[in-house]
Amino acid sequence: MQRFNSTIFADHHQPLKIWVLCLYFMGLNLSNAQIARELDLNEADVQQMTRQLQSGIVNKRPVVVLEGEVECDEVMGWRGIKANRKP
């Protein structure tokens, strides 16, 4: 897997198809144990794969810079409702 050396898929023995399926199952909010059963893999391997996928996704997010004027149409606040009880 020479072509994946600088990606999140580097240093792992699973084929790319398994990585894509793992990412798909993560999107369905399956646990690592469920993913391992679905893909017929060791749970420790799935744990490592999901960590690498999550860290790769977080590291690739662009930095958000907020600037300028911001307009807000509605603001809704909730407070506890107190009943007016008279003894």
N, C-alpha and C positions, 0 to 999 in steps of 0.2 A: 504494500500500500504506500508506495513512495510518493504518490501524488497528494496524499492527505497528511503529509508530515507537519504542516503548519496549521492544521485545523483541529477542531475538537475531536475528530475521529482518529487522531494519531495515537499510536502506542496501544492499540486495542485489537484483539484478534477477530472481532465480529465483522461480518460483511456489512456493507452500506445498507442493504435491504433491511437488516435487523435494526440498525440505527434509526432508519426512517420509521419503521413500525413502532419502535420504542417511543419515539417522539410523538407519533400519532396517539398511542395509548396514554402518554402523559397528558395530552390535550383532552382526553376523555376523563381525566382525574382518576385513573386507575392507580392503585398502590404498586410499589415495587414488587411485592409478592404476587399480585395479580398479573403484572406484566411478565414476570418470570414464568408463571404457569402458561400464559398465552404463547410465549415465544419458546417455551421448553428450554429455558436457560437457568443457570445458577443465580440465586437471588443476590449474591455478592457481586456478580458481573453486572446485573441490572442496576444495582445500587451505584456502581462506579459509572455506568453509562448515563444514568439520569443526572448524577452530579456534574459530569462533564457537559451534558447538554444544557443544564440549567446555568452553569457558569459561563458557557459560551454564549448563551442568549443574553445574559445580563451584561457581559463584557462588550458585546457588540452594539448595545443600545447607544444611540447618539446622546450627547449631553444636551439637555434642554436649557435654553437661555430665554428667559422671559424679559421682555422689554416693551416700552411704549405704554399706551393707555389700554386699560382693560375695562370692558363694560359688563355689568352684571344685570340681568333682567329681573330676576326674582331671588329673594332670600326667604327661606322658610325656617323658622326655629320652633323647636318643641320644648315645652316646659312641662313639668309634672302637673297633673290636674289635682287640685285640692278640693275636696267636697266641703261645702259650708254646712257643717252639721251643728245644729243647735241642741243643747242638752235638754 
